[in-house]
């Protein structure tokens, strides 16, 4: 059975922490209703806490639990809730291991300059977003491509990362088109899969 992109990332993390003892550590998942979400993400902020570090994943399927990292290893991560939980854990573990950074959203004053920088990065290109990103839809207008085949650049945000088609899209177009992960929620998978990520003001 072909693994999805999140399962592949979990496998790479498992290999990276083999014999380190990290897999026996407990990670806590909790909602943070006071968090300011990234402007490119929609949903509830689910924080992941491990080893004094905190990551986050924005999702419509938040989980609140304390579990071992190893719960992900070998698991079929097909349900949106399981994917979201795994991404949150990947985010905090990769920052703990110094494999990624910018795993928490910036504050609202940074939203406008961030959007300006993203627009400059993708200007003149046909853009396909795996899942709709309202703030970009308003800004890009006719630059929005109806499908990945007709796009120059493919955007993946938090919702795009748990989309059922995203793994196939990445496999089909990696190396052929620019694939850009945006926002803090994509930090773990982007870091482990060596995908380009845009999050200049994340903390």
N, C-alpha and C positions, 0 to 999 in steps of 0.2 A: 504494500500500500504506500502510495506517495505521500510524504509528509507535507503539511502546509508550512508556510514560512515561519510561523510561531513555533511549531514543533521542531523545525530545523534549528531555530535559534536556541531553544531549550537544550537540544542535543549538543550544540557547540558550547553552551555554558556548562553542561554536565562534564564535558571533556576538559574544559578549562579549570574547573575546581576539583577535579578528581584527586583524591588523597590529601585534600587541604583541610578537610573537616567542615568546610562551609555548608555542605549539603545537610549536615545534622543540625545546623542552626535554625532558630525559629524566626519567621518573618511574620509581621503583623500587618493585616490589611484593614483599613478603616476609612470611612467616609469623612471628608472634610467639607462641611457645608459653607465654611467661611472662605474657602480658597477662591482666588481670582483665576478663572480658566484662561487658557490661551485663546486668542480670538479666532483661531482656526479650528477650534475643537468645541463640540457640543456634548453635554451630559453632566453627570455628577463626578466630582473629583474623588477618586479612590487613592488614598495614600498607602504606600508600602514602606515599612520601617524595618531596617536591619542594621545591626552593628553601629548604631548611632547615626546612620545615614537615612535619608528619606527620599523617595521617588514618588511619582504619581502617574496615574493613568485615568483619563477622563472617559467615562462610559455610561451607557444607559442601563448597564447590568452590574452595579457595584456589589462587592462582597465585603463582609466584615467578619474576619476570622484571624486566628493565629495558627500557623501551620509550618511544617518543615519545607524547606526548599525542595527537597527530594520528591515531594508529592507530584511535581511536574514530570519527573524523569520517566520516560516510557509511557506516559499517559496520552490518550487520544484527546487532543485539545480541539474539539470540533464545535462545542456549544459556545455561543458568544460570551457567556459568563465565565467559562473556564479559560477562554482566550484572554479575556480582560484581566483576570486574576494573574495569569501567567505573564502577561506583558508588564503588569505592575511589579511583579517580582523580578523580572528581567531588568527593569529600569533601575531598581534600587541595588541589585547585585552588580550590575555593570558599573555603576558609579562607585560602589564600595571597592570594586576591584580596579578602579581607575581605567576602565575600558570605554567609558562615555562620560559626558558632562552635559550640563544644561538640562537637567532632568525635572526641573520645576518651572512652572510658567512665570513669565515676567509680570510686572505690575502694569496697570492700565496706562500710565504715562509713556510706556515704551511701545504701546500698540501702534500708534500712528507711524513712528519711524520704522518699526519692524515691517509694517505693511508697505511702506514706501520702498524699503530695500528689496522686499520680495517682488514687487511690481517691476523694479529695475532689473531684477535677475531674470524675469520671465517675459519681459516686454519683447514684442515682435515674434513671439512663439505661439503656436497653437497649443492650448493647455487642456489636458484631460485630468479630471479629479476622480479617483476611484469612488469616492462618496462626495456628495455636494458639500461645498464650503461656502456658506452664504455670503460672508464678507468678501470673498474673492469673486463670487458670481456677480455681485453688484459692480465690482471694479473692472472685471475683464470683458464683460459683454460679448462681443462677437469673436473674441479670441478663444472662447471656450470650444473645445472639440467635442463632438458627440460620442467618440469612442477612442480607445487607445491607438488604433491603427492610423487614424488621421491626425494624431497629436505629435508635437515635437517633444513635449515634456509631460510626464505623468506624475501627478501629485498624490501623495498618500498621507492622510492624517490619522487621527486615532480611530475614527470609524472605518476608514479605508483599510486599516491594518487588520481588522477583524472581519472584513468583507470576505465572502466565500470565494470570490473570483480573484482576489489580490495575488495569491500565490501563483496562479496560472499566468496572470498578467506580468508579474515580475520575471518568471521563467521565460516567457515568450519575448519580452522586449528588453531585458537586461543586456547591455552592450550594444543595443540597436537604437534605443532612445534614451533621453535623459530621464532618470527616475529620481524624484526628490521627495524625501520624507520631511514633513514639516510638523513642528511643535514638539513639546517635551514628551508626550506620550509615546512617540516612536523611537525614543533614544536607545532603548535596549536592543530592539531588533535591528535598528539601523547600524548600531555599533558592531554587533555580532555578525551581521550579514555584509558589513562594509558597503552599506548604501549611503549615498550622499544625504545629508540632513541639513535643513535650514531651521535654526532656532538661535539667532544671534544675541537675544537678550535673556534667554533662559538662565536660571540660576542653579 
